[in-house]
């Protein structure tokens, strides 16, 4: 049984993401792009192709940093959508058995009814540990409340 009342649960839909980490990565992406591009334009003796290569390199670096800022976990009425770096997976509420964030874990892991575990990079204690713990508790409470409220998935 969940240790919270329905009034304590976050309103759906709710999005969990590492806010501070995301902000740092976005700022770094913008600064890196601006700095590398500016250096490429200011250097003397570079041809148009070389300048363009500076811009392209800056763009690739910024894209990688923005990709690292992508992870999130979205809970709605139908279930949970986990968006990691390059993959997105939607899970119905009964598919999630447990939400784990143990000491030393880099992010939350979802134990699934098929016997696998799915990393959810949208909740990570890197820069904001207390926020990640609160988000993990909120997601755990939602999973417990919704799994009880919805019919159990058949288990073989």
C-alpha positions as CSV (number, residue, x, y, z in Angstrom):
1,X,0.0,0.0,0.0
2,X,1.4,3.5,-0.8
3,X,2.4,5.5,2.2
4,X,0.8,8.7,0.8
5,X,-2.8,9.7,0.2
6,X,-4.0,10.6,-3.3
7,X,-3.8,14.3,-2.3
8,X,-0.1,13.9,-1.7
9,X,0.6,12.7,-5.2
10,X,1.7,15.1,-7.9
11,X,-1.0,16.1,-10.4
12,X,-0.7,14.2,-13.7
13,X,0.9,14.8,-16.1
14,X,4.2,15.5,-14.3
15,X,7.6,15.7,-15.8
16,X,10.8,14.8,-13.9
17,X,14.1,16.1,-15.3
18,X,17.5,17.0,-13.8
19,X,16.9,20.8,-13.8
20,X,20.2,22.1,-12.7
21,X,22.2,19.6,-14.8
22,X,20.1,20.5,-17.8
23,X,20.6,24.2,-17.3
24,X,24.3,23.8,-17.0
25,X,24.5,21.7,-20.2
26,X,22.4,24.2,-22.1
27,X,24.5,27.1,-21.0
28,X,27.7,25.2,-21.9
29,X,26.3,24.3,-25.3
30,X,25.5,27.9,-26.1
31,X,28.9,29.1,-24.7
32,X,30.9,26.4,-26.5
33,X,29.1,27.2,-29.8
34,X,29.6,30.9,-29.5
35,X,33.3,30.6,-28.4
36,X,34.4,28.1,-31.0
37,X,32.6,30.0,-33.8
38,X,34.1,33.3,-32.7
39,X,37.6,31.9,-32.6
40,X,37.1,30.5,-36.1
41,X,36.0,33.9,-37.4
42,X,38.7,35.9,-35.6
43,X,41.7,33.8,-36.6
44,X,43.7,35.3,-39.4
45,X,44.8,33.3,-42.4
46,X,41.8,30.9,-42.4
47,X,39.9,30.2,-45.6
48,X,36.1,29.9,-45.8
49,X,36.3,26.1,-45.6
50,X,38.4,26.2,-42.4
51,X,36.1,28.8,-40.9
52,X,33.1,26.6,-41.7
53,X,34.9,23.6,-40.1
54,X,35.1,25.6,-36.8
55,X,31.3,26.3,-37.0
56,X,30.6,22.7,-37.8
57,X,32.8,21.5,-34.9
58,X,31.0,24.0,-32.6
59,X,27.6,22.7,-33.8
60,X,28.5,19.1,-33.2
61,X,29.8,19.8,-29.7
62,X,26.7,21.9,-28.9
63,X,24.4,19.0,-30.2
64,X,26.1,16.5,-28.0
65,X,25.7,18.7,-24.9
66,X,22.0,19.3,-25.8
67,X,21.6,15.5,-26.3
68,X,22.9,15.0,-22.7
69,X,20.3,17.5,-21.5
70,X,17.4,15.5,-23.1
71,X,16.6,12.9,-20.5
72,X,13.2,13.1,-18.7
73,X,10.5,11.0,-17.2
74,X,6.9,11.9,-17.9
75,X,4.1,10.4,-15.9
76,X,0.6,10.7,-17.2
77,X,-2.8,8.9,-16.9
78,X,-1.7,6.1,-19.3
79,X,1.7,5.4,-17.7
80,X,5.3,6.6,-17.7
81,X,7.4,7.7,-20.7
82,X,11.1,7.4,-20.1
83,X,13.2,9.6,-22.5
84,X,16.9,8.8,-22.2
85,X,19.7,10.0,-24.5
86,X,18.6,8.4,-27.7
87,X,15.7,6.2,-26.8
88,X,12.1,6.8,-25.7
89,X,10.0,4.1,-24.1
90,X,6.4,4.2,-22.8
91,X,5.4,1.9,-20.0
92,X,1.9,1.2,-18.7
93,X,1.6,1.6,-14.9
94,X,1.3,-2.2,-14.2
95,X,4.6,-2.8,-16.1
96,X,6.6,-1.0,-13.4
97,X,7.1,-3.0,-10.3
98,X,9.6,-0.8,-8.4
99,X,11.4,2.5,-8.6
100,X,15.0,2.3,-7.3
101,X,17.5,5.0,-6.4
102,X,20.1,3.4,-4.2
103,X,23.1,5.0,-2.6
104,X,25.7,5.6,-5.3
105,X,23.3,5.0,-8.2
106,X,23.8,7.6,-11.0
107,X,20.1,7.7,-11.8
108,X,16.8,5.9,-11.1
109,X,16.2,2.3,-12.3
110,X,12.8,1.0,-12.9
111,X,12.2,-2.7,-12.3
112,X,9.8,-4.0,-14.9
113,X,7.3,-6.9,-14.9
114,X,9.3,-8.6,-17.7
115,X,12.2,-9.1,-15.4
116,X,14.4,-6.3,-16.8
117,X,15.5,-3.0,-15.4
118,X,15.2,0.3,-17.2
119,X,17.5,3.2,-16.4
120,X,15.5,6.5,-16.1
121,X,18.1,9.2,-16.6
122,X,15.5,11.9,-16.0
123,X,16.0,11.5,-12.3
124,X,19.6,11.7,-11.3
125,X,21.2,12.9,-8.1
126,X,24.3,14.5,-9.7
127,X,24.1,18.2,-8.9
128,X,20.7,18.3,-7.0
129,X,20.6,15.2,-4.8
130,X,17.7,16.3,-2.6
131,X,15.6,17.1,-5.7
132,X,16.3,13.7,-7.2
133,X,15.4,11.9,-4.0
134,X,12.1,13.8,-3.8
135,X,11.4,13.1,-7.5
136,X,12.2,9.4,-7.0
137,X,9.8,9.2,-4.0
138,X,7.1,11.0,-6.0
139,X,7.5,8.6,-8.9
140,X,7.5,5.6,-6.6
141,X,4.3,6.8,-4.9
142,X,2.7,7.3,-8.3
143,X,3.7,3.8,-9.4
144,X,2.4,2.3,-6.2
145,X,-0.9,4.2,-6.3
146,X,-1.5,3.6,-10.0
147,X,-0.5,-0.1,-10.0
148,X,-3.0,-0.7,-7.2
149,X,-5.7,1.3,-8.9
150,X,-5.2,-0.4,-12.3
151,X,-5.7,-4.1,-13.0
152,X,-2.6,-6.2,-12.5
153,X,-0.8,-7.3,-15.7
154,X,-0.8,-11.0,-16.3
155,X,2.3,-12.8,-15.1
156,X,3.6,-16.0,-16.6
